[in-house]
Amino acid sequence: MSAGGEDRSARRRRRLLAAGLLAVVGLILLLLGLTVADGAVAGVEVVLALLLLVASYAVQRVARRETVFRDDGRR
């Protein structure tokens, strides 16, 4: 594998790790917002959790799209 391929692979792994962390934090906030918190704090936590989950999905999508549509020079 070339140096560019290793960099691309490492970048993909970092993005997927970041997406996983965003998802875990989002799920924890969602759980807290729906069970423990009440009032305005609960609403803020739920909205923030949903934003984190959407961001996690977007980061995963970018990482996977970059892998599928990469230019290997095989044209």
GUDRENRO-236393 format. One line per field, with one value per residue: residue number from 1; x, y, z of N, C-alpha, C in turn. Coordinates in nm, 2 decimals, always signed. Example, Ala and Ser with C-alpha at 12.3 -4.5 7.8 and 13.67 -1.06 7.14 Angstrom:
pos <- [1,2] $
neast <- [+1.32,+1.28] $
nnorth <- [-0.57,-0.22] $
nup <- [+0.78,+0.71] $
caeast <- [+1.23,+1.37] $
canorth <- [-0.45,-0.11] $
caup <- [+0.78,+0.71] $
ceast <- [+1.32,+1.29] $
cnorth <- [-0.33,+0.00] $
cup <- [+0.78,+0.79] $
***
This chain:
pos <- [1,2,3,4,5,6,7,8,9,10,11,12,13,14,15,16,17,18,19,20,21,22,23,24,25,26,27,28,29,30,31,32,33,34,35,36,37,38,39,40,41,42,43,44,45,46,47,48,49,50,51,52,53,54,55,56,57,58,59,60,61,62,63,64,65,66,67,68,69,70,71,72,73,74,75] $
neast <- [+0.09,+0.06,+0.20,+0.01,-0.22,-0.21,-0.23,-0.49,-0.63,-0.58,-0.69,-0.96,-1.01,-0.98,-1.19,-1.41,-1.38,-1.42,-1.69,-1.81,-1.76,-1.91,-2.16,-2.19,-2.18,-2.40,-2.61,-2.59,-2.66,-2.92,-3.04,-3.02,-3.16,-3.42,-3.48,-3.37,-3.34,-3.54,-3.79,-3.67,-3.41,-3.41,-3.52,-3.33,-3.11,-3.21,-3.24,-2.97,-2.86,-2.98,-2.87,-2.60,-2.61,-2.70,-2.48,-2.28,-2.37,-2.33,-2.05,-1.97,-2.08,-1.93,-1.68,-1.72,-1.80,-1.57,-1.40,-1.54,-1.55,-1.28,-0.99,-0.80,-0.62,-0.66,-0.76] $
nnorth <- [-0.12,+0.22,+0.53,+0.73,+0.58,+0.47,+0.70,+0.77,+0.56,+0.58,+0.83,+0.77,+0.58,+0.75,+0.93,+0.76,+0.67,+0.92,+0.96,+0.75,+0.82,+1.06,+0.95,+0.79,+0.98,+1.13,+0.94,+0.90,+1.15,+1.17,+0.96,+1.06,+1.30,+1.20,+1.05,+1.14,+1.42,+1.72,+1.96,+2.26,+2.19,+1.92,+1.93,+2.08,+1.90,+1.68,+1.79,+1.86,+1.60,+1.48,+1.64,+1.57,+1.30,+1.31,+1.45,+1.25,+1.06,+1.20,+1.23,+0.96,+0.89,+1.06,+0.95,+0.69,+0.74,+0.86,+0.64,+0.47,+0.62,+0.68,+0.78,+0.57,+0.57,+0.38,+0.41] $
nup <- [+0.00,-0.08,+0.05,+0.04,+0.04,+0.29,+0.45,+0.38,+0.48,+0.75,+0.81,+0.75,+0.96,+1.18,+1.14,+1.16,+1.42,+1.55,+1.48,+1.61,+1.88,+1.89,+1.85,+2.08,+2.29,+2.21,+2.25,+2.52,+2.62,+2.52,+2.66,+2.92,+2.89,+2.84,+3.07,+3.33,+3.35,+3.37,+3.25,+3.09,+3.06,+2.99,+2.74,+2.60,+2.62,+2.48,+2.22,+2.17,+2.18,+1.96,+1.75,+1.78,+1.71,+1.44,+1.34,+1.38,+1.20,+0.96,+0.96,+0.94,+0.70,+0.52,+0.56,+0.46,+0.20,+0.09,+0.08,-0.10,-0.34,-0.40,-0.57,-0.74,-0.94,-1.14,-1.40] $
caeast <- [+0.00,+0.14,+0.19,-0.12,-0.33,-0.20,-0.28,-0.63,-0.69,-0.57,-0.79,-1.09,-1.03,-1.00,-1.32,-1.50,-1.37,-1.49,-1.83,-1.85,-1.76,-2.02,-2.28,-2.20,-2.22,-2.54,-2.70,-2.59,-2.74,-3.06,-3.09,-3.03,-3.27,-3.55,-3.51,-3.33,-3.36,-3.68,-3.80,-3.60,-3.28,-3.43,-3.54,-3.20,-3.03,-3.26,-3.21,-2.83,-2.83,-3.02,-2.77,-2.48,-2.64,-2.70,-2.34,-2.22,-2.41,-2.27,-1.91,-1.96,-2.11,-1.82,-1.57,-1.75,-1.80,-1.43,-1.35,-1.60,-1.52,-1.14,-0.92,-0.68,-0.54,-0.68,-0.85] $
canorth <- [+0.00,+0.34,+0.63,+0.80,+0.49,+0.45,+0.82,+0.77,+0.46,+0.63,+0.93,+0.70,+0.53,+0.86,+0.98,+0.66,+0.68,+1.04,+0.94,+0.66,+0.90,+1.15,+0.87,+0.75,+1.10,+1.16,+0.84,+0.92,+1.27,+1.14,+0.88,+1.15,+1.39,+1.14,+0.99,+1.21,+1.57,+1.77,+2.10,+2.31,+2.12,+1.80,+1.97,+2.11,+1.78,+1.59,+1.85,+1.84,+1.46,+1.45,+1.70,+1.49,+1.18,+1.35,+1.48,+1.13,+0.99,+1.27,+1.19,+0.82,+0.90,+1.12,+0.85,+0.58,+0.79,+0.88,+0.51,+0.41,+0.70,+0.73,+0.77,+0.48,+0.58,+0.26,+0.44] $
caup <- [+0.00,-0.09,+0.16,+0.03,+0.08,+0.44,+0.51,+0.36,+0.57,+0.89,+0.81,+0.76,+1.09,+1.27,+1.12,+1.21,+1.57,+1.59,+1.46,+1.72,+2.00,+1.88,+1.87,+2.22,+2.37,+2.18,+2.31,+2.67,+2.64,+2.49,+2.77,+3.04,+2.87,+2.85,+3.20,+3.45,+3.34,+3.35,+3.22,+2.98,+3.05,+2.92,+2.60,+2.54,+2.61,+2.37,+2.09,+2.15,+2.15,+1.82,+1.67,+1.78,+1.63,+1.30,+1.30,+1.37,+1.08,+0.85,+0.96,+0.89,+0.55,+0.45,+0.56,+0.37,+0.06,+0.05,+0.05,-0.22,-0.45,-0.40,-0.70,-0.73,-1.06,-1.22,-1.51] $
ceast <- [+0.09,+0.12,+0.06,-0.23,-0.33,-0.26,-0.44,-0.70,-0.69,-0.67,-0.93,-1.11,-1.05,-1.14,-1.43,-1.50,-1.44,-1.64,-1.88,-1.86,-1.88,-2.15,-2.30,-2.24,-2.36,-2.64,-2.71,-2.68,-2.89,-3.12,-3.11,-3.15,-3.41,-3.58,-3.49,-3.37,-3.51,-3.68,-3.72,-3.47,-3.30,-3.45,-3.41,-3.11,-3.08,-3.23,-3.06,-2.79,-2.87,-2.92,-2.64,-2.50,-2.64,-2.56,-2.26,-2.25,-2.34,-2.12,-1.89,-1.98,-2.00,-1.70,-1.59,-1.75,-1.66,-1.37,-1.41,-1.56,-1.38,-1.09,-0.79,-0.59,-0.55,-0.77,-0.77] $
cnorth <- [+0.12,+0.43,+0.70,+0.71,+0.47,+0.58,+0.82,+0.67,+0.51,+0.74,+0.88,+0.65,+0.64,+0.92,+0.88,+0.65,+0.80,+1.02,+0.85,+0.73,+0.99,+1.07,+0.83,+0.86,+1.14,+1.07,+0.86,+1.05,+1.25,+1.06,+0.97,+1.25,+1.33,+1.08,+1.07,+1.35,+1.60,+1.92,+2.14,+2.24,+1.99,+1.83,+2.00,+1.99,+1.69,+1.65,+1.84,+1.70,+1.43,+1.52,+1.62,+1.36,+1.20,+1.38,+1.35,+1.05,+1.06,+1.24,+1.05,+0.82,+0.95,+1.02,+0.73,+0.62,+0.81,+0.75,+0.45,+0.49,+0.75,+0.70,+0.69,+0.49,+0.46,+0.29,+0.42] $
cup <- [+0.00,+0.03,+0.16,+0.07,+0.23,+0.51,+0.50,+0.46,+0.71,+0.91,+0.83,+0.90,+1.19,+1.26,+1.18,+1.36,+1.62,+1.58,+1.57,+1.85,+2.00,+1.91,+2.02,+2.31,+2.34,+2.24,+2.46,+2.70,+2.62,+2.61,+2.89,+3.02,+2.88,+2.99,+3.32,+3.45,+3.32,+3.31,+3.09,+2.95,+2.97,+2.77,+2.53,+2.53,+2.49,+2.23,+2.07,+2.11,+2.00,+1.72,+1.66,+1.70,+1.48,+1.25,+1.29,+1.24,+0.96,+0.84,+0.90,+0.74,+0.47,+0.45,+0.47,+0.22,+0.01,+0.01,-0.08,-0.34,-0.46,-0.54,-0.69,-0.85,-1.15,-1.35,-1.64] $
***
